[in-house]
Amino acid sequence: MTGVAALGGQGVGRITRYFYFWVVLVAVFTAAAATHIALAITYSELWPVWVALALLVVAVGCARAAVRARP
């Protein structure tokens, strides 16, 4: 047994309640990543690329939480 079945539906309440919150976070982190990618292209620097990749990882995590919380 894995996931929600193993928990008996307990412990994931915070994730399952806030679908739109997670969707907004995905949009915010994706927009921030796009801004950092634009900075990297404009100024030919490498650090914004690493920041953008980190932001995209966070956005993917938020998207996964949104999928689990969808109504």
C-alpha positions in Angstrom: 0.0 0.0 0.0 1.3 3.4 -0.9 0.2 7.0 -1.0 -3.1 8.1 0.3 -4.3 4.5 0.9 -1.4 3.8 3.2 -2.2 6.9 5.2 -5.9 6.2 5.3 -6.6 9.5 3.8 -4.8 11.3 6.7 -1.9 13.6 6.4 -2.5 15.0 2.9 -5.3 17.4 4.0 -3.3 20.5 3.5 -2.3 19.5 0.0 -5.8 18.5 -1.0 -7.4 21.6 0.2 -5.6 24.4 -1.7 -5.9 23.6 -5.4 -6.0 27.2 -6.6 -3.2 28.2 -4.2 -0.9 25.6 -5.9 -2.0 26.7 -9.4 -1.1 30.4 -8.5 2.3 29.3 -7.1 3.0 27.4 -10.4 2.2 30.5 -12.4 4.4 32.7 -10.1 7.4 30.4 -10.1 7.2 29.8 -13.9 7.0 33.5 -14.6 10.0 34.1 -12.3 11.9 31.4 -14.1 11.1 32.9 -17.5 12.3 36.3 -16.3 15.6 34.8 -15.2 16.0 33.0 -18.5 15.5 36.4 -20.2 18.1 37.9 -18.0 20.5 35.2 -18.9 20.0 35.7 -22.6 20.1 39.5 -22.3 23.3 39.8 -20.2 25.0 36.6 -21.2 25.5 35.4 -17.6 25.1 31.9 -16.3 23.8 32.4 -12.8 20.2 33.3 -13.9 20.0 30.0 -15.7 20.7 28.1 -12.5 18.2 30.2 -10.6 15.6 29.6 -13.4 16.2 25.8 -13.2 15.7 25.9 -9.4 12.5 27.9 -9.9 11.3 25.4 -12.4 11.9 22.5 -10.1 9.8 24.3 -7.4 7.1 25.0 -10.0 7.0 21.3 -11.0 6.6 20.4 -7.3 3.7 22.9 -7.0 2.1 21.5 -10.2 2.3 18.0 -8.8 0.6 19.2 -5.6 -2.1 20.9 -7.6 -2.7 17.7 -9.6 -3.1 15.8 -6.3 -5.4 18.6 -4.9 -7.6 19.1 -8.0 -11.3 19.1 -7.2 
